Amino acid sequence: MALSPSGVTQPTDADDRSRLIVDVLVDAFADLMAADADAFRTKFRKMAADPFAFYRGSACLFYADMATGEDRWCDERTSRVWIHGDLHAENFGTYMDANGRIVFDVNDFDEAYLGHVSWDLRRFAASFALMAWRKAFSDEVIGELLTVYLDAWLDQVEAFTRSDADRDFALVVGNTHGAVHELIRATATRTRLGLLQRMTVIEEHERRFADSPRNRRLDDAEHAEVLEALERYKATLPPRPWRREVAYEVKDLIGTGGFGIGSAGLPAYNVLLEGYDEALENDVVLSIKQGNVPAPSRIVDDPEIRGYFEHEGHRTAVSRRALQSHASQFLGHTEIRGTGFVVAELSPYELDLDWEDLTEPADIRPVLEQLGRATAKLHCVGDADSDHTLVPFQTEEAIVAMLGGRRQEFVEDLVGFAHSYARRTQEDFRHFVDAFRAGAIPGISSSDAQQERR
């Protein structure tokens, strides 16, 4: 492998790159493939849709490349800050925080870990370049829009150096505009009852989960295991007072599959709890999902970081609290048969940013400015002011010191990376699809090809 000026590893041979893609995917997902080959076949079918879908599902490949490329934008401190780990364009949306505010922020913290702050920015920038290519934007327009995002990130980081209010900063209805503002307003119209009507039924005046092909009823032994895990989870909840108290009386419990492209093969359960009172519309749904090994941890060799976490469920919960600052009161973790699970509310007040109708640069520009600010909050909130000891310094000060006045050079370098890595991903996508079709992915493609030959 040879390094390009942008720091992206360039394959010297297409076959070598194809083998690398397969090897990285198998190394990252072998255990989960073995546990649920059908789920991963579905995951890979979704990844085969287009280069952006492939990119979303292959964070492990991105970090394998980061491990072999040069990062000009890190030093001792900025190489050890809390990062989202999978910051792509579709991982932004709304949630209701512990104070009852509807906030626009990043979401999906399954890959969160500690690493280079530039990794998040590079991953987002390349993802946007791929998305913008689907909208037929020119490279010049893509570069201009990414500059808006990076300038907003830099401006907000610098603003945090002049204020101690980073943990209170949030993008809410009163300080947003455009598509982000409309998304927050739309979220406010949703109701808990609407969520319950989609997931549950009422029989004999009691609510239970609706039967569906995705859900399964548990036998007595597994049911008891999950109830015991739920009791252990209660001890991991944030300290009271909470905004509203909930009776943790279990009304129903089911097994279900993982959620999204990134969660294939991960065991999960849904729990229906008695809500804020005995009215049926106030019931609460919890998700108990097995934590996964985060992609950045595969290249971050730091025993202190690894040893801080009890298990991947604990890491996911701690990460989300660090990066959101006012996370939901229901966020916690537990263990089932020695494996870590993250527990969170399935909230009706979560909506993803929809890029489908954002077709013109003029509409996307204000969105990227607000995404840049949200990303800065993400990086700067999980530092010395948080309730952990992993980042014992002010992240915003470390970033400003690392840049050392090289702002324009920084922006130009990351924009160049976005273009080059997007092109790399388009080529990788073709390699992946060819390998998948040819039955070259052990544990997935081969059995799939055998099934199709029957």
Secondary structure by P-SEA (a helix, b strand, c coil): cccccccccccccaaaaaaaaaaaaaaacaaaaaacaaaaaaaaaaaaccaaaaaaacaaaaaaaaaacccccccccccccccccccccccccccccccccccccccccccccccccaaaaaaaaaaaaaaaaaacccaaaaaaaaaaaaaaaaaaaaaaaaccccccccccccccccaaaaaaaaaaaccaaaaaaacccccccbbbbbbcccbbbbcaaaaaaaaaaaaaaaaacccccccccccccccbbbbbbbcccccccccbbbbbccccccccccbbbbbbbbbccccccccccccccccccccaaaaaaaaaaaaaccccccccccccccbbbbbbbbcccccccccccccccccaaaaaaaaaaaaaaaaaaaccccccccccccaaaaaaaaaccaaaaaaaaaaaaaaaaaaaaaaaaaaaaaaaaaccccccaaaaaaaaac
